[in-house]
Amino acid sequence: MSGDHQALALLLFSAFIALTLGITTWAGRNRRGSAEEFYAGGRLFTPMENGFAIAGDYMSAASFLGISGLIALFGYDGMLYSVGFLVAWLVVLLLVAELVRNCGRFTLADVVASRMKERRVRIASGTSSVTVSVLYLVAQMVGAGSLVALLLGGTSEAARSWTVVGVGALMVIYVSMGGMRATTWIQIVKAVLLMAGAIAMTVLVLMRFGGDINQLLDSAADRSGYGREFLAPGLRYGGDWTARFDFISLGLALVLGTAGLPHILSRFYTVPTARAARHSVVWAIGLIGGFYLMTIVLGFGAAAVVGTHEVRASNAAGNTAVPLLALDLGGGAGSTGGTVLFAVVAAVAFATILAVVAGITLASSASVAHDLYASLRRRYGGRYGEVAVARIAAVGIGAVAIALGLLARDLNVAILVGLAFAVAASANLPVLLYSLFWRNFTTRGAVWSVYGGLVPSVLLVVLSPVVSGSPQALFPGVDFHVFPLENPGLVSIPLGFLAGWIGTVTSSEPPDAARHAETEVRALTGAGAA
């Protein structure tokens, strides 16, 4: 891209950053400084506002950049991510949203600890929440780096590195200054921008092919280099048993992982009632469903218009498929129309990343302060308040995410998010469902459930082809992988449920029937909910 065109794209980036910093400043001036204000925005958001914020929190760089890229590279098999991310919301709507709003105050650990010995459960749940959040943050950092590297010439490693650092610094500012109120409004603005950008791109793709979906798919198959295999299952997850099990593992992680994501669960505390939480999810499902249908069009559109080989040449993981598609639809490289559309799409994608990292950072810093620090302070003492610790934690989490984002910059963001979903489904979902629905569940069962899912899932990721043993791995020059699957969900999710069951049946601690009854009444009726 020419210098003038780069300047236009960077100007749009700067405009959104200025807008979000303005929102953060406004929110920082209009808060009371309480924990409820910082963690939950005062619980004053309407179902529609929260639904847009949930959609903004959920439709991440993995959706806009990673999923479309995987579809452009692998056709039908890439669509699994779109389907899995959407179907997951049925689990959230039917099993989680209202009950979590009634049982907790700010974090996942609030729900579990309501009928357990608090300290052990909060430490376990807080550790798990931070781990999941950091994995999710890394994906957003990688997406931001790929985007800006393409903008500045496609090969600028320095630009990618500084972008990751810049995104990390911005997310710390958003959280420490504005808390949940600023984060929510940033996510709402981002959701509107992302939906508008996706709709515009989808319309342009369909117009290119005269509204004929069959022509779009035929052209994508022809330019993919795979022919009709591009439109059939098996290009990525077919063949030997390893690929087939990886397909099942990924599907389980995507469908079950959403209900265990800390930054999604924390959104249910920003509305005043459980009914509002349910209505928020309905709004979110409508927005998210429409968006993921459009990612399918964009992915096949990138294969048909840009070409699979060109997408892979730009970024081996496919993360730049949508920006390249925008450049072509607008008139091609060097044209004003192409540059404007590319700049708009790149700015929207960058807005997506900033909004999501703000939500994740807030959720993880809340877990550090409200679960880990508060538990230790009650036992050992401490002179800092929770909100102050949360702000400090945001800085530490940002530093870790920056370091890992620099390390994982060549991985597809959708694959990275799939790993975060697997850890969430393995460590957080079993303990959440057991706490809500199993009368005899005990403290030992809760702790075992969390660590029984968390430790195997993280260990299997480290020993998987994602980290070593393949050209696309985190460390391509070494090979210490012994676990054949890229996603550990097929093994680690059952282990989380099994560990919780074993811990409960072997526990000498009798279940507290009175506390369970109290939790059950509060979960179903909202009586006594915060």
Salt bridges, closest charged atoms under 4 A:
GLU36 OE2 - ARG43 NE 2.93
GLU37 OE1 - ARG32 NH2 3.92
GLU37 OE2 - ARG181 NE 2.72
GLU98 OE1 - ARG278 NH1 2.82
ASP110 OD1 - ARG122 NH2 2.80
ASP110 OD1 - HIS370 NE2 2.94
GLU118 OE1 - ARG122 NE 2.94
GLU118 OE1 - ARG378 NH2 3.70
GLU157 OE2 - ARG160 NH1 3.45
GLU157 OE1 - ARG409 NE 2.82
ASP218 OD1 - ARG228 NH1 2.77
GLU310 OE1 - ARG223 NH2 3.93
ASP328 OD1 - ARG208 NH2 3.56
ASP371 OD1 - ARG122 NH1 2.84
GLU386 OE1 - HIS370 ND1 3.02
ASP410 OD1 - ARG160 NH1 3.54
ASP479 OD1 - HIS481 ND1 2.76
GLU486 OE1 - ARG236 NH2 2.91
GLU518 OE2 - ARG522 NH1 3.81
GLU520 OE1 - ARG439 NH2 3.59
